[in-house]
Every structure is written in structure tokens, then in C-alpha cells.
Amino acid sequence: MTIITVVMISAFAAIYMITYSNIQKENQIKLTNIAVSPLRINSLVKSDEYNNSGRVFVGKIPNDYSSTFSVLVGKGNTLLNVHSYLDLTEETYAKATKLATSSNKESAVISIDGQRWLFKINAMNANLIIKGKGGVTQAAVLEQIYFMDVTESYNILSQLLLTFGAISLVMLFVIFGISLFFARRAITPVEIAYEKQKQFIADASHELKTPIAVIHANADALYANKTETIESQQKWLDYIATETDRMGKLVSDLLYLAKTDSEAANNELVPFNISHVVNDVLLAMEAVIFEKGITLSQHIGPDLIVNGAGDKIKQVVIILLDNAVKYVNENGTIEVALKKSRNHVHFSVKNSGNGIPKENLPRLFDRFYRIDASRAHDGSYGLGLSIARAIIENAGGKIHVTSVEGESTTFIFELD
């Protein structure tokens, strides 16, 4: 914003200065054209009978009388004569003459009663002869001063300055608003990623802390009974082995997620038959589904080809099916469908059950997120759905979930 402000003010200042200079030059040219060269005559005659107003014109008649007048000045800057077609008072002419002669400048701008006048002084070598009833008098004319009204020009410059100021303020507010909008849009993903990273580190630390604490406690129990046989201490060793396996799975999942994230940019997608992949997973899980008394309904389109990594997509299907088996209600149903829709292939897994509350759906794919905190130690760390989303998105697909509380939950992903 500072850079934009400086650039804008500099640009407007440059435009204003150029306009100011051009107007000044134009006014000087106009006044120079109106002003006559210094007169070199022996005498100028003024007669009471010729002009009762006491004003005579000296020299060449200007082309424009609408905004100019001229005066003759004698010794001691005395006002001798005025030539003007303007409706001004004698006091105004006298004041203009005094300001011009006292400025010690050949040409400048003076201000009188809110009006601005540009003057130019021409030196002269002439005598003013006045013939009247009282006789003939003579006065030496030293200077002829031309005045031109430039009030309109300065009003234009003032209006231009006000316009630039108003435009600058409005534009700065607009640019600030636009900058703030796009800055927030740019910062929001970074902020979200940062918060997720903080949450991820906290969750990972918490999840690792629990098995380490269990292992340490069981190791202490073993140290406390050093004389006991291994067989008698078997339960402590089993606890250690169980927690080690759980921690190993957690570390493996974290490494897999990190690897999936790093491979996102360089992921090579190849065509494969997803129908075969889904059928293989269903065959492998049939026994588990049968043992739990679950009714399985499947509608698998034949020979559907998608782009991706076949082994990773297979892992997604396993995760979603395992999730459905885990949370289906007793003697419930699971529906698996794979079909082609336009240029996409849709895979869905629907299980009957309690469903998922709406407020939990947006966070369902977050790492370490679990709806039911009581399931924190059932062998799941809440990373399965995060892994599934990472794999699908890296393959250029989309994954989402819908749920009806008290009825069912459906996970759907689509691939090209």
C-alpha cells in the first residue's frame, strides 16, 4: 500500500505539474501576444474633449479585450492612464498598478479581491501630453503594464488538484479493500495449514505418548520382578508387544502420509482396471462380513478403467470397506457400487447404522480426528480416512461423505 500510494501520488503530481506548466506557458503566450512592443514616440495626446473618461489606448489594439487592460506608469510609479473595457473601479486599477510595480518582477501573478491577474511590464520612451481647460501639461511615460485575468485558469488548476485528491482517496480505499481481500484469500490457506500442522503435531505427540507410557509402565513391572521367569511375566511382555505394534502402525501411517504428500506433485497416473481391484477386496473381506452377519449388496460395473496407482486405490477401497464393517449396526447392510457416469467412475460404500452428525462431517477426513473419543484405543488412530483422501486427491479425484443420522453413512469417491 505504501508503494502504491507513493506511485499514485507521484503520477498525479507529475500530471498536475505538467498541466500547471502548460497553462502558465499558454497564459504567458496570450499576454505576450496582447502586449505591444515598447512604443518609441515623442508624445501621446490625451484630450478632455476626446475622452471624458480619461482613458486612452496606447499602441496596437489587442485581439481580445474580454479579460485584459493596460496602464501607463510615470515617474515614481504614478498611474498616468488606463485603457480598459472591463467594468472595474479606479481603485482596482490603482491597486493592480501598485502591486505590479512593487513586485520588482517583469511578469508575475497578483491577486485582487479574489481574482488573479497576470501582468507583464514593457518599458517605454514616450511623453503623455494632456490638453485641457487648464492648459497643456506633459508627463513622461516610463512603463506600460498589461494585465490579463487568469482566475479561470487557476480555478481549473484548483479543481484539478481537488479531483486528484478525491480520486486518490477513493482509489486508495478501493485498492486497500481489494488488497485486503486477496491478501486474506492468500493467507487463509497458509493459516489453515499452519493450524493443521500445529494440531497434527499435538495429536501425534499425544498418540505416541500413550503407548510409550504403557511400555514404560510394563517395563517397570518387569524390572520389579527380576527373579520371575519369562513365562510368569508373559502378560507384561504381551502388553509391551501390543503397544509396540500399535506405535509401529502409527509411525507407518504417518510416514505413508508424508510420502503421499511429497509424491503429490510428481505422481504418475496410469490406467488400470478398478473393477478387478474392487472385486479382489470384496473377496478378501467376504469372510469377515459373513461372520458378523452383515448383508452385502454389490453392484460392480465390469472392466471400468481409471487413471491412478492401482495399489493405492486398492488401499482406499480397503479403508472404506473396513470402516463400513466397523460401524455398521448389528445384522445391518453394506451396499457397494461401482459405476461409470459420463467421464467419471463413481465408487460408493454405504452402511446402515447410527450415521454421523452434520457438525462432524467437515472434519471427518482430518488427521487423528475421531467422532467418538472412547474409540481412541481400539487400534485406530483416525488416520485411515486422511490417507484415503490424500490418495484420491493425488490421483486427481474427489472424495466425500454423506450421512443420515440414525439410518446410514455413505462414502463416495470419483476418478477420471
Order of alpha helices (4+ residues) and beta strands (2+ residues): alpha-beta-beta-beta-alpha-beta-beta-beta-alpha-alpha-beta-alpha-beta-beta-alpha-beta-beta-alpha-beta-beta
